[in-house]
Amino acid sequence: MRGWTWCTPRGRILSGTVGAAALYAGARLDGPRSRVLWTSAVLPDLALLHGIAAAPAFDPLPRYAVRSYNLLHSPGVPLLLLGTARALDSRPLRVAACGWLAHIAVDRAFGYGPRARDGSRIRGPAPAGPRGAAFSPTGRAAPSAG
C-alpha cells in the first residue's frame, strides 16, 4: 500500500480503525469527556471555516483555503504534536495528538483526503473491486469501462 490511502475500501477500513484507536487512546489518557481531546478533534476543520467565509460550499473549497486545509489535515501535525509531547513529557499534548489523528483518520475513512489546488477533492484512481467493478471513494460502484 502506497501511503495512507482513502481511495480503496481496504484503506478506508484501515483509516477507520486508526481513528477509533486514536479516540480510544485519547479517552484512556484523559477521559472520554476531555476538552483537550474533543477540541483537538475538531481543530483541523478550522480550514473549512476559513474557506466557507467567502464561498458557502465545501466542494470545491476556495483556492485560498486549500493550503491551510491540506496542512491541518496532514498526518504530520499529530506526529509533530506527539513528538513535542514526548520531548516535554506532556499528557495534554499527547491527548491533542490523539484527537487530531482521530479527526484525520475518520475523514479519510469517509473518503475525504487532501484537496487539489483548485479546491476539489482528490478522488484518486478507482481500483478494481470484486468481479471487475471499479469502486469510487464514495463507496458506490462506478460503471465498468467496456
Steps between C-alpha positions, in 0.01 A plus 500: 500500500647837394447763769188545702224455249131574519439387142456130566259314725798344680659843558172639630461211744857556618427873542186427703697262721774759556235762583325278752832398659613864528172603666523206737860586590411866560204404717719259700759773554267781604148364531213482250384855585843656447479854364848467355406181311178633349636847426797355315266261320318793335792743454603368155169625362592861575621502140145426386371796699774711344384387156128529556531868592519588130316212336234307691604162362748232600540353153686658343676678781612854404857499371628727776394245765653192334850544643374536859254210453773268370742608773249451783392164355855370467607210726816702563314732739404231755845344460657837582268533801592149612873567465467825694293321765769239538778759523310703759336201670163670455180302534278779355710504182473121474123526533491781239702282261251217547202726429664656195601159359149366562350788301729445202450122504121522522495755216699258286276209600210700354697576181632848578868538430715795395359757258628579152628853427163598356327398826336183371527171683772270371324177429799300381495210258202271526643155578335187365267341749320165510394363162690775318279787620684820579433666834488872556604663831132552578464123528261474205592279209609699198400381153748262342682603187413291202 
